[in-house]
Amino acid sequence: MTTTTTAAIEARPRPLTSYDRHFYSGMAVLMALTVFTGFAPTYYLRVLSGSAVTVTSGTVTPLLHLHGVLFTGWVLFFILQTTLVARRDIARHRTLGIAGVVLATAMIVVGLRTALAAAARGSAPPGVDPMMFLAVPLFDMVLFAGFVASAVWMRTNREAHKRLMLLAYISIITAAVARLPGVLPYGPPMFFGLTFVFLVLGIAYDMASRRRVHRVYVWGGALLVVSVPLRLAISATPAWRTFAEFLVR
């Protein structure tokens, strides 16, 4: 009787939440490695070695360093939160969620100010007009704010919450992806395309584990993808230039 019971328990499928913990923890590490690899040559390794940090405009400001600290904080925060869930420490995960809201709010404010300051200095990828490029980081911040706000609003819906948090992360990782070796010269199609690999991984995991794609990935993923041609089209209009010049005054 005991042997039969033990065999039945061992044969019982593991709950999806068990696999989810491994998937989201793995995504947190993979995305952290992407951020570090992208910014290591120009920022992280230079800060650690005491060398001069290099940026497109050649000007490194305290605001830029604050931006780096906050966004690095998000990378570490995401790893910590997924680790707490993996260890089933949900109470602490929820408590730290308050700190996450504060961090995200600071990131949005500083991110917007950094983008505007960079545009005012004429900072942009080679061959790109700074006022046109401003649409990229501004859209990033709008999307990030929307996904985080939605995740907080739906925090009691575990399935929606964790996917919204992942989408929030994906919405701001493009800058790191663009700085991966050999990526930047190929322009937006390449670095946005590589960014969406993380979205594809989330969708693929849903299909493998649940045989369907969660609605958050459907509308959230569509919003991410559609935002790319939308922001590029808007950035080329005279109305956008007028708006951008107004913002950087």
C-alpha positions as CSV (number, residue, x, y, z in Angstrom):
1,M,0.0,0.0,0.0
2,T,2.8,2.4,0.9
3,T,4.7,1.6,-2.2
4,T,1.7,2.2,-4.4
5,T,1.0,5.5,-2.7
6,T,4.6,6.7,-3.1
7,A,4.6,5.7,-6.8
8,A,1.4,7.6,-7.3
9,I,2.8,10.7,-5.7
10,E,6.0,10.5,-7.7
11,A,4.0,10.1,-10.9
12,R,1.8,13.1,-10.2
13,P,2.6,16.0,-12.6
14,R,4.5,19.0,-11.0
15,P,2.3,22.1,-10.7
16,L,2.8,24.8,-13.4
17,T,3.9,27.2,-10.7
18,S,7.0,25.1,-10.1
19,Y,8.0,25.4,-13.7
20,D,7.1,29.1,-13.7
21,R,9.5,29.8,-10.9
22,H,12.4,28.3,-12.9
23,F,11.3,30.2,-16.1
24,Y,11.0,33.6,-14.6
25,S,14.1,33.2,-12.5
26,G,16.0,32.2,-15.7
27,M,14.6,35.1,-17.6
28,A,15.7,37.5,-14.9
29,V,19.3,36.2,-15.1
30,L,19.3,36.1,-18.9
31,M,18.1,39.7,-19.1
32,A,20.6,40.8,-16.5
33,L,23.4,39.3,-18.5
34,T,22.1,41.1,-21.6
35,V,22.1,44.5,-19.7
36,F,25.6,43.9,-18.3
37,T,27.0,42.8,-21.7
38,G,25.5,45.8,-23.5
39,F,26.7,48.4,-21.0
40,A,29.9,46.8,-19.7
41,P,32.3,48.3,-22.2
42,T,31.1,51.9,-21.9
43,Y,29.8,52.0,-18.3
44,Y,30.0,49.1,-15.8
45,L,33.6,48.1,-16.4
46,R,34.7,51.7,-16.6
47,V,33.0,52.5,-13.3
48,L,34.5,49.5,-11.6
49,S,38.0,50.2,-13.0
50,G,37.8,54.0,-12.3
51,S,38.1,54.8,-16.0
52,A,36.2,57.6,-17.7
53,V,32.7,56.6,-18.7
54,T,32.0,57.2,-22.4
55,V,28.6,58.3,-23.9
56,T,27.6,59.4,-27.4
57,S,27.7,63.1,-26.5
58,G,30.9,62.9,-24.7
59,T,29.3,64.5,-21.6
60,V,28.8,62.4,-18.4
61,T,26.5,64.1,-15.9
62,P,25.3,63.3,-12.4
63,L,21.9,62.7,-13.9
64,L,23.3,60.1,-16.2
65,H,24.9,58.3,-13.3
66,L,21.7,58.4,-11.3
67,H,19.9,57.0,-14.4
68,G,22.5,54.1,-14.4
69,V,22.1,53.4,-10.7
70,L,18.3,53.3,-10.9
71,F,18.1,51.1,-13.9
72,T,20.7,48.8,-12.6
73,G,18.6,48.7,-9.4
74,W,15.7,47.4,-11.5
75,V,17.8,44.6,-12.9
76,L,18.8,43.5,-9.4
77,F,15.3,44.0,-8.1
78,F,13.8,41.8,-10.7
79,I,16.3,39.0,-9.9
80,L,15.6,39.4,-6.2
81,Q,11.8,39.3,-6.7
82,T,11.9,36.2,-8.9
83,T,14.2,34.5,-6.4
84,L,11.8,35.2,-3.6
85,V,9.0,33.6,-5.6
86,A,11.2,30.6,-6.5
87,R,11.8,30.2,-2.7
88,R,8.1,30.6,-2.0
89,D,8.7,33.6,0.1
90,I,5.6,35.4,-1.2
91,A,5.2,37.6,1.9
92,R,8.5,39.2,1.5
93,H,8.0,39.4,-2.3
94,R,4.8,41.4,-1.7
95,T,6.5,43.7,0.9
96,L,9.4,44.5,-1.5
97,G,6.8,45.2,-4.1
98,I,6.2,48.6,-2.5
99,A,9.9,49.4,-2.9
100,G,9.5,48.3,-6.5
101,V,6.8,50.9,-7.1
102,V,9.0,53.6,-5.6
103,L,11.9,52.5,-7.8
104,A,9.8,52.3,-10.9
105,T,8.5,55.8,-10.3
106,A,12.0,57.2,-9.8
107,M,13.1,55.4,-13.0
108,I,10.3,57.1,-15.0
109,V,11.1,60.5,-13.7
110,V,14.8,60.2,-14.1
111,G,14.5,58.3,-17.4
112,L,12.4,61.1,-18.9
113,R,14.8,63.8,-17.7
114,T,17.8,61.9,-19.0
115,A,16.2,61.5,-22.4
116,L,15.4,65.2,-22.7
117,A,18.8,66.3,-21.5
118,A,20.5,64.0,-24.0
119,A,18.3,65.4,-26.8
120,A,19.2,68.9,-25.7
121,R,22.9,68.1,-25.9
122,G,22.5,66.6,-29.4
123,S,23.1,63.1,-28.2
124,A,21.9,60.3,-30.5
125,P,23.2,57.3,-32.4
126,P,25.5,58.2,-35.3
127,G,23.5,59.6,-38.2
128,V,20.3,60.0,-36.3
129,D,18.7,63.3,-35.6
130,P,18.5,63.9,-31.8
131,M,14.9,65.2,-31.9
132,M,13.7,62.3,-33.9
133,F,15.6,59.8,-31.7
134,L,13.9,61.3,-28.6
135,A,10.7,59.4,-29.6
136,V,12.5,56.1,-28.8
137,P,13.3,56.7,-25.0
138,L,10.0,58.6,-24.5
139,F,7.9,55.7,-25.8
140,D,10.0,53.3,-23.7
141,M,9.2,55.3,-20.5
142,V,5.5,55.5,-21.4
143,L,5.3,51.7,-22.1
144,F,7.3,50.9,-18.9
145,A,5.0,53.1,-16.8
146,G,1.9,51.5,-18.3
147,F,3.0,48.0,-17.8
148,V,4.2,48.6,-14.2
149,A,1.0,50.4,-13.3
150,S,-1.1,47.6,-14.8
151,A,1.0,45.0,-12.9
152,V,0.4,46.9,-9.6
153,W,-3.3,47.1,-10.4
154,M,-3.5,43.4,-11.1
155,R,-1.1,42.3,-8.3
156,T,-3.7,39.8,-7.0
157,N,-3.9,38.1,-10.4
158,R,-0.6,36.1,-10.3
159,E,-0.7,35.0,-13.9
160,A,-1.3,38.5,-15.3
161,H,1.0,40.3,-12.8
162,K,4.2,38.3,-13.5
163,R,3.7,38.7,-17.3
164,L,3.1,42.4,-17.0
165,M,6.3,42.8,-15.0
166,L,8.2,40.9,-17.6
167,L,6.8,43.1,-20.3
168,A,7.8,46.2,-18.3
169,Y,11.4,44.9,-18.3
170,I,11.3,44.1,-22.0
171,S,10.1,47.6,-22.8
172,I,13.3,49.2,-21.4
173,I,16.0,46.6,-22.3
174,T,16.3,47.8,-25.9
175,A,19.1,50.3,-25.0
176,A,21.2,47.4,-23.7
177,V,20.4,45.2,-26.6
178,A,21.4,47.9,-29.1
179,R,24.8,48.0,-27.4
180,L,25.5,44.3,-27.8
181,P,28.6,43.7,-30.0
182,G,27.8,44.3,-33.7
183,V,24.1,45.3,-33.2
184,L,23.9,49.1,-33.3
185,P,25.1,49.6,-36.9
186,Y,22.0,47.7,-38.1
187,G,19.6,50.2,-36.6
188,P,16.2,49.8,-35.1
189,P,15.0,46.7,-37.0
190,M,17.9,44.7,-35.5
191,F,17.9,45.9,-31.9
192,F,14.1,46.0,-31.5
193,G,13.9,42.6,-33.2
194,L,16.4,41.1,-30.7
195,T,14.5,42.8,-27.9
196,F,11.4,40.9,-28.9
197,V,13.2,37.6,-28.5
198,F,12.4,37.9,-24.8
199,L,8.7,38.3,-25.7
200,V,8.9,35.3,-28.0
201,L,10.4,33.3,-25.1
202,G,7.5,34.2,-22.9
203,I,5.0,33.3,-25.5
204,A,6.8,30.0,-26.3
205,Y,6.8,29.1,-22.6
206,D,3.1,29.8,-22.4
207,M,2.5,27.5,-25.4
208,A,4.7,24.8,-24.0
209,S,3.3,24.9,-20.5
210,R,-0.4,25.9,-21.1
211,R,-1.0,25.3,-24.7
212,R,-2.2,28.8,-25.1
213,V,-0.9,32.4,-24.9
214,H,-2.0,34.5,-22.0
215,R,-4.0,37.6,-22.9
216,V,-1.4,39.8,-21.4
217,Y,1.1,38.7,-24.0
218,V,-1.5,39.1,-26.7
219,W,-2.3,42.8,-26.1
220,G,0.9,43.7,-24.3
221,G,3.1,42.1,-26.9
222,A,1.1,43.6,-29.7
223,L,1.5,47.0,-28.1
224,L,5.2,46.6,-27.8
225,V,5.6,45.5,-31.4
226,V,3.3,48.1,-32.9
227,S,5.0,50.9,-30.9
228,V,8.2,50.5,-33.0
229,P,6.9,51.5,-36.4
230,L,4.5,53.9,-34.7
231,R,7.2,55.8,-32.9
232,L,9.5,55.8,-35.9
233,A,6.7,57.2,-38.1
234,I,5.7,59.8,-35.6
235,S,9.3,60.9,-35.0
236,A,9.7,61.9,-38.7
237,T,6.7,64.3,-38.7
238,P,7.0,68.1,-38.4
239,A,4.5,68.0,-35.5
240,W,6.8,65.7,-33.5
241,R,9.8,68.0,-34.1
242,T,7.8,70.9,-32.8
243,F,6.8,68.9,-29.8
244,A,10.3,67.6,-29.1
245,E,11.9,71.1,-29.4
246,F,9.3,72.4,-27.0
247,L,10.1,69.6,-24.5
248,V,13.9,70.2,-24.5
249,R,13.7,74.0,-24.0
